[in-house]
Amino acid sequence: MKLNLTKPLIVFDLETTGLDLVNDRIIQVSYIKVMPDGREERKSLYVNPGKEIPAEVVALTGITNEMVHDAPAFKQVAAQLQQTFTGCDFAGFNSNNFDIPMLAEEFLRAGVEMDFSKARLIDAHTIFCKMERRSLAAAYKFYCGHKMEDDFTAHRADQDTEATYRVLMAQLDRYDPATAEEPDRALPNDMDELAAFSKSNDNVDFAGRIVWKEMTDGNGQTLVDADGNPRKQEVFNFGKYKGWAVRDVLRRDPGYYSWMLSADFTNNTKQVLTRIRLREMKTK
């Protein structure tokens, strides 16, 4: 289907050194500029972020420090991008939550004015989530082949529990490794693997105030344990110590622990912090 455009649309994606809008930087900008008459202009360029690309990002994107070493800094391409982007609408995948804010930050850091306030921002991820609902009722219909309202009373815990159980069993049937046509869509009937597959974040506490982060050496290389797995440590995920190892903060600023215990954090966060503190006191 041809897009019904009244002005050019920039369909774009960014690769970055991380997800921190303040401290991370763009390493690749790719876009398709679609004109109202249907013409398309494609471009992709590497950007030197002015900092090391973390090992986990290199593994994820395939973009190495050597590949961006001779690339221009964002400041050097900002004016040209601003000229290309001005007067356009923008579309991406999860772009309203990350790519647009990151792009805006980079333009501001470069001192180049890029006003997104008049652009229409279209997010394919948001459309996907709203159109293809991820509710229990949607899962029940997809996996079990019935409308949930035909089989259960809505919003009853006992009914929802039964529906969830049926959905889980149907998922294991659908993704049985013995019958799966695609290896990457196989899901073993194993609780360890199901738990690992279900994990959607690296939170240490449920609220995500403290998260796991891979440890690196002085050269930015990931440290591994005796089994070759990445070593991880707990780091703060908010505030002035965001990105800092919890144990380092507890040693550097002991009062921070007392402040967190008296502040408006969840009991689980305080419990996790206390466990870390007690562990570190024993290792002194």
Summary of the structure (lengths in Angstrom):
residues: 284
radius of gyration: 23.6
end to end distance: 65.0
largest distance: 69.0
contacts: 714
relative contact order: 0.08
helix: 44%
strand: 17%
